[in-house]
Amino acid sequence: MRFEFVADQQSMVKTFLRRQDVSRGLLAKIKYAGGQILVNDEERLATYQLSVGDKVTIDIPPELDVTGQLEAIHRPLDIVYEDEHFMAIDKPFGYASIPSILHSSTIANFVKGYFVNKGYENRQVHIVTRLDRDTSGLMLFAKHGYAHARLDKQLQSKTIHKRYYALVQGKGELSRAGDIIAPIGRPEDSIITRCVSPTGKYAHTSYEIIQSWGEVHLVDIQLHTGRTHQIRVHFAHIGFPLLGDDLYGGSLDHGIERQALHCHRLTFDNPFVNEQLNLTSPLPADFQAVIKNLNENKEIYNGNSEFIR
């Protein structure tokens, strides 16, 4: 895969390429795995001194995943967006993002199977945004290492935005909109759960109620940080755990069989075309079933109107 740039100041090639988000690891791959660096169409070393206006070209070798560490599993994917650099899918609940001791049939395996079926030159799976096993919605992938590096920069600068829908339930009043700012850490007696802890890491969640049915609320959530189980921990902390989330005290009385959490919007900048992408995913079927039942049986409060029947 080939990328071209124009030098805007005097510097060594490697210094210039670092400013283009080409990592040291990617430079090493270019050097040792069959790639090349060209300056004005002549092969050069990474230490070559550039002049303003020089054309710099990098050829990145294919990522074949020759070790075979990730098994390709062929299963249909709900692809929301795809170009030569990125792919986004609408993930169903019930599947982990990556393999582990407990999970071997994962989204990463399915994406690898898709790459193999398509005959793509790059077959290494680069997950940019993960979701918990029982969280549904949008997941973003880079299709090669350079695209991953470009999006890592956006993750670091917090310019990739994700929004979630959640169904929560609790007694008392939940403000129509608000911020939950509470540090999250790991309790001493568990390696799985998380909790609000004064020794934890800073965590910030914003939300807005979309619709309410008595004690149950559909909320639209934006994450400002990305701590493990952040939404689940924060809403449990304020007394409104997610429906179906028995790990954090959520009600199991509404027929939903997992934590009621869905990533419905994903926004990021595609740096290869200088375009912002705004991807969306509709409410999944199990959310819709819960809401249908609530609408049929209880008074409805719409965040923009009065109670209606």
PyMOL commands that set and color helices and strands:
alter all, ss='L'
color gray80, all
select helices_A, chain A and resi 13-19+24-32+107-118+145-156+230-237+246-248+285-297
alter helices_A, ss='H'
color red, helices_A
select strands_A, chain A and resi 2-6+11-12+36-39+42-43+49-50+55-59+79-82+86-91+126-129+136-142+161-169+177-181+184-185+195-196+204-213+216-223+261-270+275-280+300-302+307-308
alter strands_A, ss='S'
color yellow, strands_A
deselect
rebuild
show_as cartoon
